[in-house]
Amino acid sequence: MADRISSRRGLTNSFFLTLNMTMTIVIVITSMASKITSESGIFIPAVALLLMCGECFL
């Protein structure tokens, strides 16, 4: 029983690690590829942070 719980926890951790890294890479590539104004320079990371915090409640 403990092995299954540990395995499930490891799988969940790797899923969220992959999801967070993918979101971070997409945001970095998007921000480097486009000219970011000062307003969107703060808005994009703030939205990304909220999304990453929000996935904790899934």
Biotite code that builds the C-alpha atoms (Angstrom):
import biotite.structure as struc

atoms = struc.array([
    struc.Atom([0.000, 0.000, 0.000], chain_id="A", res_id=1, res_name="MET", atom_name="CA", element="C"),
    struc.Atom([2.761, 2.445, 0.896], chain_id="A", res_id=2, res_name="ALA", atom_name="CA", element="C"),
    struc.Atom([4.548, 1.614, -2.351], chain_id="A", res_id=3, res_name="ASP", atom_name="CA", element="C"),
    struc.Atom([1.501, 2.563, -4.396], chain_id="A", res_id=4, res_name="ARG", atom_name="CA", element="C"),
    struc.Atom([1.077, 5.850, -2.541], chain_id="A", res_id=5, res_name="ILE", atom_name="CA", element="C"),
    struc.Atom([4.751, 6.659, -2.936], chain_id="A", res_id=6, res_name="SER", atom_name="CA", element="C"),
    struc.Atom([4.626, 5.783, -6.623], chain_id="A", res_id=7, res_name="SER", atom_name="CA", element="C"),
    struc.Atom([1.539, 7.919, -7.171], chain_id="A", res_id=8, res_name="ARG", atom_name="CA", element="C"),
    struc.Atom([3.148, 10.842, -5.333], chain_id="A", res_id=9, res_name="ARG", atom_name="CA", element="C"),
    struc.Atom([6.272, 10.556, -7.468], chain_id="A", res_id=10, res_name="GLY", atom_name="CA", element="C"),
    struc.Atom([4.211, 10.484, -10.648], chain_id="A", res_id=11, res_name="LEU", atom_name="CA", element="C"),
    struc.Atom([2.248, 13.553, -9.567], chain_id="A", res_id=12, res_name="THR", atom_name="CA", element="C"),
    struc.Atom([5.432, 15.425, -8.673], chain_id="A", res_id=13, res_name="ASN", atom_name="CA", element="C"),
    struc.Atom([7.012, 14.675, -12.037], chain_id="A", res_id=14, res_name="SER", atom_name="CA", element="C"),
    struc.Atom([3.824, 15.768, -13.832], chain_id="A", res_id=15, res_name="PHE", atom_name="CA", element="C"),
    struc.Atom([3.726, 19.145, -12.084], chain_id="A", res_id=16, res_name="PHE", atom_name="CA", element="C"),
    struc.Atom([7.470, 19.637, -12.516], chain_id="A", res_id=17, res_name="LEU", atom_name="CA", element="C"),
    struc.Atom([7.050, 19.062, -16.250], chain_id="A", res_id=18, res_name="THR", atom_name="CA", element="C"),
    struc.Atom([4.043, 21.384, -16.380], chain_id="A", res_id=19, res_name="LEU", atom_name="CA", element="C"),
    struc.Atom([5.854, 24.181, -14.521], chain_id="A", res_id=20, res_name="ASN", atom_name="CA", element="C"),
    struc.Atom([8.979, 23.896, -16.642], chain_id="A", res_id=21, res_name="MET", atom_name="CA", element="C"),
    struc.Atom([6.920, 23.924, -19.849], chain_id="A", res_id=22, res_name="THR", atom_name="CA", element="C"),
    struc.Atom([5.061, 27.042, -18.742], chain_id="A", res_id=23, res_name="MET", atom_name="CA", element="C"),
    struc.Atom([8.314, 28.745, -17.768], chain_id="A", res_id=24, res_name="THR", atom_name="CA", element="C"),
    struc.Atom([9.998, 27.909, -21.078], chain_id="A", res_id=25, res_name="ILE", atom_name="CA", element="C"),
    struc.Atom([7.011, 29.129, -23.099], chain_id="A", res_id=26, res_name="VAL", atom_name="CA", element="C"),
    struc.Atom([6.914, 32.400, -21.167], chain_id="A", res_id=27, res_name="ILE", atom_name="CA", element="C"),
    struc.Atom([10.652, 32.991, -21.572], chain_id="A", res_id=28, res_name="VAL", atom_name="CA", element="C"),
    struc.Atom([10.609, 32.218, -25.299], chain_id="A", res_id=29, res_name="ILE", atom_name="CA", element="C"),
    struc.Atom([7.527, 34.390, -25.826], chain_id="A", res_id=30, res_name="THR", atom_name="CA", element="C"),
    struc.Atom([9.011, 37.296, -23.929], chain_id="A", res_id=31, res_name="SER", atom_name="CA", element="C"),
    struc.Atom([12.315, 37.043, -25.796], chain_id="A", res_id=32, res_name="MET", atom_name="CA", element="C"),
    struc.Atom([10.659, 36.745, -29.199], chain_id="A", res_id=33, res_name="ALA", atom_name="CA", element="C"),
    struc.Atom([8.388, 39.751, -28.860], chain_id="A", res_id=34, res_name="SER", atom_name="CA", element="C"),
    struc.Atom([9.017, 43.294, -27.832], chain_id="A", res_id=35, res_name="LYS", atom_name="CA", element="C"),
    struc.Atom([7.584, 43.665, -24.378], chain_id="A", res_id=36, res_name="ILE", atom_name="CA", element="C"),
    struc.Atom([6.361, 47.047, -23.225], chain_id="A", res_id=37, res_name="THR", atom_name="CA", element="C"),
    struc.Atom([6.682, 48.025, -19.600], chain_id="A", res_id=38, res_name="SER", atom_name="CA", element="C"),
    struc.Atom([3.023, 47.218, -18.908], chain_id="A", res_id=39, res_name="GLU", atom_name="CA", element="C"),
    struc.Atom([3.107, 43.706, -20.333], chain_id="A", res_id=40, res_name="SER", atom_name="CA", element="C"),
    struc.Atom([6.550, 43.151, -18.831], chain_id="A", res_id=41, res_name="GLY", atom_name="CA", element="C"),
    struc.Atom([4.898, 42.956, -15.431], chain_id="A", res_id=42, res_name="ILE", atom_name="CA", element="C"),
    struc.Atom([1.599, 41.453, -16.567], chain_id="A", res_id=43, res_name="PHE", atom_name="CA", element="C"),
    struc.Atom([2.961, 38.288, -18.228], chain_id="A", res_id=44, res_name="ILE", atom_name="CA", element="C"),
    struc.Atom([5.040, 37.060, -15.252], chain_id="A", res_id=45, res_name="PRO", atom_name="CA", element="C"),
    struc.Atom([2.191, 37.920, -12.870], chain_id="A", res_id=46, res_name="ALA", atom_name="CA", element="C"),
    struc.Atom([-0.266, 35.816, -14.873], chain_id="A", res_id=47, res_name="VAL", atom_name="CA", element="C"),
    struc.Atom([2.252, 32.976, -15.036], chain_id="A", res_id=48, res_name="ALA", atom_name="CA", element="C"),
    struc.Atom([2.763, 33.121, -11.266], chain_id="A", res_id=49, res_name="LEU", atom_name="CA", element="C"),
    struc.Atom([-0.982, 33.036, -10.670], chain_id="A", res_id=50, res_name="LEU", atom_name="CA", element="C"),
    struc.Atom([-1.351, 30.033, -12.983], chain_id="A", res_id=51, res_name="LEU", atom_name="CA", element="C"),
    struc.Atom([1.447, 28.169, -11.212], chain_id="A", res_id=52, res_name="MET", atom_name="CA", element="C"),
    struc.Atom([-0.094, 28.944, -7.806], chain_id="A", res_id=53, res_name="CYS", atom_name="CA", element="C"),
    struc.Atom([-3.542, 28.008, -9.057], chain_id="A", res_id=54, res_name="GLY", atom_name="CA", element="C"),
    struc.Atom([-2.470, 24.563, -10.153], chain_id="A", res_id=55, res_name="GLU", atom_name="CA", element="C"),
    struc.Atom([-1.778, 23.710, -6.524], chain_id="A", res_id=56, res_name="CYS", atom_name="CA", element="C"),
    struc.Atom([-5.546, 23.576, -6.024], chain_id="A", res_id=57, res_name="PHE", atom_name="CA", element="C"),
    struc.Atom([-6.158, 21.031, -8.790], chain_id="A", res_id=58, res_name="LEU", atom_name="CA", element="C"),
])
